[in-house]
Amino acid sequence: MSLEVIEAQTGDNPVATILIMHGLGADGRDFLPIAEQLDLSSVGPVRFLFPSAPVIPVTINGGFEMPAWYDILGADLVKREDETGLRQSAASIETLIAREKARGIPAHRIVVAGFSQGCAMALMIGLRHTERLAGIVGLSGYLPLAATTAAERAAANHDTPIFLAHGTRDGVVVLPRAEASRDALQALGYTVDWHAYPMEHSVCPQEIVDLAQWLRRVLA
């Protein structure tokens, strides 16, 4: 499955890549304005990748077709998961990571990030990638296929830093679901930089500031 991808660079000859996956019903343009607010000048030139998910029927929305990395089968999110869809989208994103390596950006200079469904994708891919990544960013989402994570995770990314942020008033992915994901990751030994903000299912200014600070650290 080939994905449509928007690219943006902060300068010539990028030294790092940040791959950002959008949430349900959005597309690759969704996080362009937020990426522009990240102060990463101390890192050097950075390439941003904004892939768009395929358009598929989404069960929870009555089968209405929209951009989605995988189907959402119920409001609980984790009792029934679209494992096939998750794995297909993960394989497509892995192709983009491989392309970045071929363009001269090593794995340890690549960050995978995402919002909501995109967060789930970032965690799934980042924990299973066979080479160490620079970092994993999950915004307003959760850990998918949690029961298989311990068996499928790659040792190379056991110490990869993880940034998780969530809204305390999130009515889409409720806070306890995100906290359970955080706790599961910490129980597996991952270092999680956790942030909670008084917001809905969205992104807030302080979150962008905190994320930029974290990115400057992991890409230093």
VMD Tcl script that draws the C-alpha trace (Angstrom):
set ca {
  {0.00 0.00 0.00}
  {1.63 3.21 -1.21}
  {0.88 6.32 0.86}
  {0.55 9.92 -0.24}
  {3.18 11.89 1.71}
  {3.69 15.61 2.22}
  {7.31 16.61 2.86}
  {8.65 19.77 4.47}
  {12.22 20.70 5.37}
  {13.56 23.41 7.64}
  {16.72 23.62 5.52}
  {18.94 21.86 3.02}
  {20.68 18.58 3.82}
  {18.48 17.50 6.77}
  {20.18 15.76 9.66}
  {17.02 14.19 11.11}
  {13.54 13.10 10.09}
  {10.29 13.42 12.05}
  {7.44 11.30 10.67}
  {4.03 12.44 11.92}
  {0.82 10.40 11.51}
  {-2.55 12.12 11.74}
  {-5.72 11.01 13.49}
  {-8.95 9.47 12.22}
  {-10.63 11.43 9.43}
  {-7.75 13.88 8.94}
  {-4.90 13.74 6.42}
  {-1.23 14.62 6.06}
  {-1.94 18.36 6.09}
  {-3.34 18.24 9.62}
  {-0.08 18.67 11.51}
  {1.74 21.01 9.12}
  {0.89 24.13 11.20}
  {1.97 22.45 14.44}
  {5.27 21.29 12.97}
  {5.95 24.88 11.92}
  {5.69 25.92 15.58}
  {8.38 23.49 16.77}
  {11.62 25.34 17.47}
  {14.25 22.83 16.38}
  {16.86 25.30 15.14}
  {19.48 23.90 17.52}
  {19.11 20.45 15.93}
  {19.91 21.60 12.40}
  {17.84 21.10 9.25}
  {14.97 18.65 9.80}
  {12.78 16.83 7.30}
  {9.14 16.33 8.25}
  {7.05 13.58 6.66}
  {3.24 13.76 6.83}
  {1.74 10.62 5.30}
  {-2.01 10.36 4.66}
  {-3.85 7.21 5.71}
  {-5.89 5.28 3.13}
  {-9.62 5.93 2.87}
  {-11.49 2.96 4.35}
  {-14.94 2.22 5.87}
  {-14.90 2.86 9.62}
  {-17.23 0.63 11.62}
  {-17.77 2.95 14.59}
  {-18.89 5.68 12.16}
  {-21.49 3.49 10.50}
  {-19.17 2.28 7.77}
  {-18.62 5.79 6.44}
  {-15.40 5.96 4.41}
  {-12.69 8.29 5.67}
  {-8.89 8.41 6.07}
  {-7.96 5.88 8.74}
  {-4.87 3.88 9.59}
  {-7.12 1.03 10.70}
  {-10.77 0.32 11.43}
  {-12.29 1.28 14.79}
  {-14.64 -1.52 15.78}
  {-15.98 -0.09 19.05}
  {-15.76 2.76 21.52}
  {-13.62 0.73 23.92}
  {-10.79 0.78 21.32}
  {-8.93 -2.27 22.69}
  {-11.49 -5.04 23.29}
  {-11.72 -5.65 19.54}
  {-8.90 -4.33 17.38}
  {-8.38 -4.30 13.63}
  {-5.10 -6.18 13.79}
  {-4.95 -6.67 10.02}
  {-5.38 -2.96 9.38}
  {-2.85 -2.02 12.03}
  {-0.24 -4.34 10.56}
  {-0.89 -3.25 6.97}
  {-0.47 0.42 7.84}
  {2.61 -0.35 9.93}
  {4.19 -2.06 6.92}
  {3.49 1.03 4.78}
  {5.09 3.33 7.34}
  {8.09 1.00 7.60}
  {8.56 1.54 3.86}
  {8.80 5.29 4.49}
  {11.36 4.73 7.24}
  {13.40 2.53 4.92}
  {13.29 5.27 2.30}
  {14.63 7.79 4.80}
  {17.53 5.48 5.60}
  {18.25 5.16 1.89}
  {18.27 8.98 1.67}
  {20.99 9.14 4.31}
  {19.07 9.57 7.57}
  {20.06 6.73 9.94}
  {17.42 5.15 12.16}
  {18.81 6.80 15.29}
  {18.00 10.20 13.73}
  {14.37 9.33 12.97}
  {11.42 10.12 15.26}
  {8.02 8.47 14.70}
  {5.10 10.50 16.02}
  {1.35 10.55 15.82}
  {-1.95 11.89 17.13}
  {-4.84 9.63 18.24}
  {-4.86 6.78 15.68}
  {-1.48 8.08 14.58}
  {-0.25 7.75 18.18}
  {-1.26 4.10 18.16}
  {0.67 3.64 14.91}
  {3.76 5.41 16.27}
  {3.85 3.22 19.37}
  {3.25 0.03 17.41}
  {5.95 0.79 14.84}
  {8.46 2.39 17.18}
  {8.52 -0.47 19.67}
  {8.87 -3.09 16.93}
  {11.37 -1.40 14.62}
  {14.52 -3.48 14.36}
  {16.96 -0.54 14.62}
  {17.08 2.03 17.38}
  {15.06 5.15 16.62}
  {15.68 8.62 18.05}
  {12.31 8.70 19.77}
  {8.61 7.85 19.78}
  {5.90 10.50 20.23}
  {2.31 9.63 21.11}
  {-0.27 12.41 21.39}
  {-3.82 11.76 22.63}
  {-3.72 8.06 21.83}
  {-3.07 4.62 23.25}
  {-0.97 1.46 22.92}
  {-2.48 -0.92 20.32}
  {-2.10 -4.71 20.34}
  {-0.85 -4.38 23.91}
  {-1.04 -8.13 24.53}
  {1.53 -8.84 21.81}
  {3.90 -5.95 22.54}
  {6.17 -7.82 24.95}
  {6.67 -10.69 22.51}
  {7.03 -8.56 19.37}
  {9.04 -5.57 20.59}
  {12.56 -5.14 19.30}
  {15.45 -5.11 21.74}
  {17.04 -2.30 19.72}
  {14.37 0.14 20.92}
  {14.17 -0.92 24.56}
  {15.80 2.33 25.67}
  {14.29 4.62 23.04}
  {12.71 7.63 24.78}
  {8.93 7.97 24.55}
  {6.95 11.21 24.81}
  {3.27 10.72 25.71}
  {0.80 13.60 26.07}
  {-2.92 13.59 26.71}
  {-5.85 15.83 27.55}
  {-7.48 15.38 30.94}
  {-10.87 16.15 29.33}
  {-10.41 13.89 26.30}
  {-13.74 12.29 25.44}
  {-12.48 10.32 22.43}
  {-9.55 8.45 23.95}
  {-10.34 8.79 27.64}
  {-7.54 9.61 30.05}
  {-7.63 6.22 31.88}
  {-6.97 4.47 28.55}
  {-3.89 6.62 27.98}
  {-2.72 6.15 31.56}
  {-3.08 2.37 31.17}
  {-0.90 2.54 28.07}
  {1.69 4.60 29.92}
  {1.69 2.13 32.81}
  {2.01 -0.85 30.45}
  {5.02 0.71 28.74}
  {6.69 1.54 32.05}
  {6.05 -2.00 33.27}
  {7.98 -3.22 30.22}
  {10.91 -1.00 31.20}
  {10.45 1.91 28.79}
  {11.28 5.47 29.78}
  {8.10 7.49 29.30}
  {8.02 11.29 29.47}
  {4.36 11.76 30.44}
  {2.41 15.01 30.11}
  {-1.26 15.72 30.88}
  {-2.95 18.98 29.89}
  {-6.38 20.50 30.69}
  {-7.74 20.04 27.15}
  {-10.04 17.93 25.01}
  {-8.96 15.59 22.17}
  {-6.61 18.18 20.73}
  {-3.19 19.82 20.95}
  {-2.44 22.84 23.16}
  {0.33 25.48 23.05}
  {2.15 24.23 26.16}
  {2.20 20.73 24.67}
  {3.97 22.06 21.58}
  {6.55 23.82 23.76}
  {7.16 20.67 25.82}
  {7.39 18.50 22.72}
  {9.89 20.83 21.07}
  {12.06 20.75 24.17}
  {11.95 16.94 24.22}
  {12.75 16.71 20.48}
  {15.73 19.02 20.90}
  {17.01 16.70 23.62}
  {16.59 13.38 21.78}
  {17.97 14.83 18.53}
  {20.84 16.75 20.11}
}
mol new
graphics top color blue
foreach p $ca { graphics top sphere $p radius 0.5 }
foreach p [lrange $ca 0 end-1] q [lrange $ca 1 end] { graphics top cylinder $p $q radius 0.2 }
display resetview
